[in-house]
Amino acid sequence: MALPIIFSIDDDPQVLRAISRDLKSHYRDKYRILSTTSVAEAMESLLELQNRGDEVAMFISDQRMPEMQGVDFLQKAMKLFPFAKRVLLTAYSDTEAAIKAINDVQLDYYLMKPWDPPEEKLYPPIDELLRDWQGNYRPDFKGIKVIGYQFSPKAHEIKDFLAGNLVPYLWLDAESNETGRKISESNNLCPVDFPVVIFEDGSLLKTPSLIDIAERIGLNPRTKQQIYDVVIIGAGPAGLAASVYGASEGLSTLLIERKAPGGQAGTSSRIENYLGFPTGLSGSELTRRAITQATRFGTEFLSPQFVKEIRLKDKYKTVVLGDGSEVNAKAVVITTGVDYRKLETKGIEEFTGKGIYYGAASTEASSCGNKDVYVLGGGNSAGQAAMYLSKFARNVYILIRRNDLTSSMSSYLIDQIAGTENIAVLGCTEIVEAQGGDHLEHLKLVDLNTKEERTVDADALFIFIGARPFTDWVGLEIIKNKKGFIETGREMKNYEHFKEIWKVDRDPYLLETSSPGIFAAGDVRAGAMNRVTSAVGEGSMSISFVHQYLNEV
């Protein structure tokens, strides 16, 4: 953690060197000593320090400076660091100005020049002021800050991206948060600039794209080589498992993710039935461990980047990326998983990102403090989200079409929900309409048995319904079922046109698609079990088939 700062300014270089020397000799172990002879340079530095989240414990300013008097400088500095102690360096003739400054800038002390010996005239008063400052000092968050409006879809997208990529950040509301307002004012930010992302070095980006953020936080949005043994598309549990096994077994492995690793499992607040973790673990923790393991073995991770199509070129597969660049692969594993199905109910699209969210309970939970929130869905993801939200919200209501959760949710989650006082399950209930002003405020519900409608207050709605496979981009006559899931193995023989497509003198491998050398694993595959453990198993298994295929070509 960075040390707090004692900041001194004096236009006389000789005096500045003297005060800096004495301050460093006595305080360097607990404070950083910064100094300058220029007011303009000082204000620029202070703005950068504020953006970085550094703390100034004390300002020591000379009174007589050509650019600006010391009292005026302290008035400006106070706006950036209002809790810093303020000391004025004065000559005997400036005593009247110093006394006046006690009222004008709440001056804490005026120090007469010269201050020799410092052990008698400098250190005792400074020590006392710093002790007082330390008593009220609370270290600021050191890391990325996101400033914007709570009900902004763009701000939600950025928060979700950072959280999904396991990047710590601090959310500051530009309207209701004092620090957010202060930083916005200091940087002359306007409503059109939001959301703003401020990085650890104090630099900022206005309304940045995810690619812009990825480059700044060290993610790799570009490939390092042109040919890979295996390219894995999608970094959910299946893709992560495939990348670990592929790289560990000596294959040059590229893992491509369009948003953030972990997939739907990565957003789970607590997975309690995963083998080897009796107390459970969060989806983000599982993802972090898997990414660390994969990169340690040599997997190259490309994110955020999406795949537009796969083309065949001789025996190579050309993977065309969203930016038009191309990567060649000997084999491909598709592990793009599923998205939550879009709800077509009136008002849902209008308030998406403005109180209505698909998944993202971990991202937005902190904004639900003492509020009434609704969770739509009866699967494990919905149950895990409800349990997590119950720690923040006043009440959590689970909306389902069935009478109860027994047919769709694991029993351990049902038991936990039943034992949580502020969670209620509303069975045989459906949403008719979402209502509000600039954000969600109400939901109109209908009882499917009685057809009776009622309107309830709703501060947030989290949607966890259906499983729509992310396969719209998949071409090459790869066989998919009516719902868009990719068919693999012997199941493809049930399709009349399979023989017209398959031109290899062998049966397809268990996880192989109708295009030889292209495999599918996890939730994107037709007939998948839709559990984290099975996705991990299929991802691992796919590499075994990749090896068999590579031995043929």
Secondary structure, DSSP 4 states (H G I P E B T S, - for coil): -PPPEEEEE-S-HHHHHHHHHHHHHHHTTT-EEEEES-HHHHHHHHHHHHHHT--EEEEEEES--SSS-HHHHHHHHHHH-TTSEEEEEE-GGGHHHHHHHHHHS---EEEESP--SHHHHTHHHHHHHHHHHHHH--PPP-SEEEEE-TT-HHHHHHHHHHHHTT--EEEEETTT-HHHHHHHHHTT--GGG-SEEE-TTS-EEES--HHHHHHHTT---S-S-SEEEEEEE--SHHHHHHHHHHHHTT--EEEE-SS-TTHHHHT-S-B-SSTT-TT-B-HHHHHHHHHHHHHHHT-EEE-S--EEEEEEETTEEEEEETTS-EEEEEEEEE---EEPPPP-SBTHHHHBTTTEEES-HHHHGGGGTT-EEEEE--SHHHHHHHHHHTTT-SEEEEE-SSSSSTTTS-HHHHHHHHT-TTEEEETTEEEEEEEESSSEEEEEEEETTT--EEEEE-SEEEE----EES-TT--TT--B-TTSPBP-GGGGGGSTTHHHH--SSSPPPTTB-SSTTEEE-GGGBTT---SHHHHHHHHHHHHHHHHHHHHH-
